Amino acid sequence: DGNAGGDVAFERACAFASANKCKLFVLHSVEIIPFWVAGAASGGGKDDPVNLQMIQRGKELLVKYKKICQEREIDNQVTIIEGTDQPKEAVVTFLEQTPEIELLFVGTRGLGAIKRLVLGSFGEFLIRHAPCDVCVCKTPHDTHPHKA
């Protein structure tokens, strides 16, 4: 989604695809902001200006990633899942419908324990529900020395 974790996962997936001469699927899921969050003024829903902006940002991100793949001569397919209120489930459904995907790379956001408890971990959900193996890629700020 353009954050550091996503960028790390993309770079590791590119390295894997290049080394193994395999196709790289780049997927971006855009969660719609519901009415009760967006507020009465904007209306919420898929046609809400905030949601349209997020979809546009996702498309721009995929154009960037596709260009990088082409420059590195990596066979690729980019896909955006627009306007879902359940992006985690939408990714799992996409994976179920695309059996040629054998390994999924996901980044981390580095959420603290409270936020992770409330919001849930996207990566953890995918580890539990994806029909393929999942590689969770840590960003440098996610790694902490082990404390005894």
N, C-alpha and C positions, 0 to 999 in steps of 0.2 A: 504493500500500500504506500510505498514511497518512504517508509521509515527506515532507520538504519538496519533493523533486523531483516526486513524484506530485501534490502540491498545485499546484505551478507548472504542470505539464502540464494538469491539470484546468482551471485558470483560463484558460489560453491556448486550450484546446479550447472552453470556454464562450464566450469572446470570438469565436472563429472561427465557431462554430455560430450565435451570435446575429447576427453581422454578415452571414452568408451564408444565414440562414434555413434551416438544414439540421438534420437529426436528429443528436443526440449519443448515441453508444453509450459507456457507461462500463463497462469490463471490469476485473475483479479476479480474479487467479489465485492460488489458495492451494496452496503446495507442501507436500506431506505430509513429515513428518520420518520417515525410515526407522528401523527397529528399532535398527540399530547406532548411531544418533545418539541416539535417545530413551532407550536403555538398557533393560535387561531388566525393570526395575521397572515402567516405564510401558507397555511392549509395542510401542510404535511403531504405525504404520499409521493409516488414516483415523479410527479410533475412539479413538485415543490422546487423553488429556485435553489435551495441549499442542496437538495438531492441531485438536481440536474448538474450542479457545479461539481459534486463529488463524482458523478458518472463521467463528466468531461475530464476531470483530473485523472481518473482511472484509465480512460482511453489514451490520454497523453502519456501516461506512464508506460502503457503497453507499447506505444509507438517507439518510445525511447528504448525499451528492452528489445523490441524486434530489431531495431537498427543495430544495437550492440551485437545481437546474435548474427545478423547478416555480416557485419564487419569481421566477426570471428569465424565465419563460415560454419555456423552451427545450424543444422536443420531445426526449424522451430515452428510452433503454432501458438499464437496468442489468442486468448479468449477472455471476455469480460462477462461476468454474470451481473446483470443490471437489476437494481430495484428489488432486492429480496429483504424480507425482515428477519431471515434466518441464514446469514451468510455461512455459518459453519456447516449447517445441513446442506446448503446449496453446493458447497465444495465437495462434500461426501457424495452427493447425488451425481455430480459431474464425474467424479472418479469412478463411480459404479458404472456409468454409461461410457467410460473411456478405458476399457480393460487393458489397452496397450501401455498405460501408465503403471509402471512397476515400482517407482520410488518417488516420494513426494518430499521436497525440501521446503521447510517453513522456517521463518525467522522468529525471534522472540522480541517482545517489547520491553522486557525488564520490569514488569509490573511488580509492585511490592505485594506482600502477603495479603493485605486487606483488599486491595483492588483486585487481585487475582481471585480471592474468595468471592467477592461481589460480582465481578464481571465474568469470571471464568477465563480459562486459558484456551485460546484458539488452538494452539499447538497440542495441548493435552487432549482436547476434544478429538482432533484429527488422529492422534495416536490411538485413541480408543475405538474410533469408528471408521477410519479410512480402510478401504479394501486392499490397500497396498502398504508397503513399508514406508515409514516416515522418518526423515532425518531432520531433527530440530537443530538449527544453526544458531549458536550463541553469538552475540555481538561482544566486542571487547569489554564493554561495561558490565556484561552479565557474569563475567568470570571473576571470582573473588578467591583470595587465598583461603585454604581450608583452615578453620579455627579449631583447635583441639579443645 
